[in-house]
Amino acid sequence: MRDKCGIVGLHSNSSEDVSSFIYYGLYALQHRGQESAGMATFNNDQLHHYYGMGLVTDAFKDCSFEELPGSVGIGHIRYSTTGNSKLENSQPFITDFNNGILATAHNGDIINSNSLRKQLIDEGFKFRSTTDSEVICNLLKREHEKTGDMIKTIENLSELIVGSYSLVILVNDKLYALRDPAGMKPLSIARMDDFFMIASESVAFDVIGANLLRDVEPGEVVYFENNEIRSHHLKIAESMRNAHCIFEYVYFARPDSIIDNNSVYNVRLNIGKKLFEEYPIDADVVMPVPDSAIPAAIGYARASGIDYGEGLIKNRYVGRTFIMPTQGEREIAVKLKMNPLKSELEGKRIILIDDSIVRGTTSKSLIRLLKDSGAKEIHLLVGCPPIISPCYYGISMATKKELIGANNTVEEIKEILDVDSLGYLSLDSLVSTINLPFEDLCLGCLNEEYPTEIQNIGSYNEC
């Protein structure tokens, strides 16, 4: 699984340029996307923008902060997809409109983007990309030309689009931020001295010393005037329930982030403790599949009293590996990313903790790697229930026919993966680790109960 994008916005009440702060904020959010990065700033009635492919350091290697002046700006990092790696899909998207320049950066997925795109093309709008995010940009332009008012424009937008979206919008020298009415994607506000910052996760604030103020509420538009936060709540949000993405806590977010008043690290520690309550196993060592399962493994070890250890060493300098045509090459690809620590594995009964299992192919290869390194027993515990359905809201996930949990029983998966035992955390236990009501979470991939209608799927899935 891969999440779709990270966004940053800054608004300063001084003449200080904000591009360096945006850069470091994007750097802190690098885990949310590694394909491309971009930035747009506004200064002296002129928009400045830059895009580049690769990691943040690569994307901006030929651009200096002096080339992006301005006391207000937005930034974006894009996640990596197969076959869609091109500069044209990089954000922010920019368009002129009746009162100047508009730029947008988006995290999420618009389910009905295909029909909206066709409608806009019929009306004469041009597209440079194949992403649903550019649909949002053109809709904002169209609606603003009707209303002449940004809040009314955003209200109109919210009535047109269906799906998940956290947005930062630059309208000349004004910054607006928006979280979808269900709050599916995270978005937070921070302050430092005389500027405000918006970002997908609080870790973007930590790196520059800004102080987290709060989360943007579901269906809330925030903007800034006279060194104060202004807020507007969308009318459509009144008729929608909250649906925060469960996988931000399980897998996507950095463990040191705070999302909707929850410490992601503490949630994952508690996942490990709940796994022990449901599966108290006699073993020699508790080990994680690095990196996102590390806190859960620590939680299990603390609750059980069994030693925590490392059996797989992750190579953090390996980027995306290509699909390998032969089994031998696929095994090499796995070993490039994970190398077994044989001295910690030989003759050991291992409790292996993972955050989730999607297709099962990587899990199967890792299990074989551990067994070939001398592990005596492997008991695999998973920090969420089986994934039985795709995500339509901005997570790149397998189709239903590819999901191992959708097409096999737990006992069948145990046999496929060749482990001594297999346990998935129950849905009730998972929800109990998060300080949010059951009805405030999006659990569609785990129970097929989606917060919006899933029909006429037309997203280009490339935001």
C-alpha angles and dihedrals in degrees: 000000000000129000122226116247143305128243136203132186130182132191120185128190091204131065091257115128113243102198095099091053091049089050094053091044090055089046090057090050094049091118088068094062140359105177104082144342135207144176139197126193133177126222135157094355091308133108117221120195141170136183133188140172126248131018120351092262091051096042094056099033092111095041127079125205088244088067090060105051124168143098093243130048150136135225139195141193120198127214122237121259131179113261097357102086105130137129093237089070094053120112156263095064115213134201137162120239138180094286103034137287130347127194128182138189120192139194115190141039131279109216096199096042094116095062092042091051092052090049092051093048089052087054091054102261117148127221129202095184142042095233132115088226092072088053087062091050093052092044090054090051092049095046094045090054086057099044107025086210124096098212092051088046092055090046089055091047092053090055092053106045128066123197139042125327141161109181140186113196127193114201105181102296095345124097122207128179128194136189119198118257092256095046092230095154122049122247130169141183128223137174135210123176106308101349139076125215132201122196144160091244136019092240087078088064095046094059093061098033098252117151119240109238103178147304120282103251122241108275093011126137115201128191136161134245132161092359091303137108114250120198138198126180119215116241092224090062090068090072098042133080124227115263110180112185110257092206094064084071098037100044124338109061122072110259091238092059126105112218123182089344092307125120104228090207093055091048090055093046088053091049087060092049091050090049089057091050090053098036113028100180128182106231144136102242143009114224133180132219095237137273117003094032094056097094091047090051090050089050092052092047092050093048095045101037090230116136118263115227144164120243100160122054113203121219101221093190096067115102127190114331120213122244105271119221098213133050091239092055092046090054089051089053090054091048090051088061101035129028121189121238097221097190089062095045109044112110093350130137101224133200103203116199122202129173097225145337119228113167095353095226096112092043091053092051092048092050090052089049092053093047092048087053092058106267109163097203133005121201109185118205122185124207096222138033120273114293103239104167139034125260117243097184107075109302118115101227137157122272116261093260089056096049109103091204093053095055105034140050119242089255091052091049089050089056093045092052092041097227129149092237137356129202132179121200111248119248093241091053092047093051091047090062091063122070092229133094118261090245092056094065132082106231098161096127090052102041105010091241102131124190093227136036111281105209138117090020106203108156117132088220092219105106 
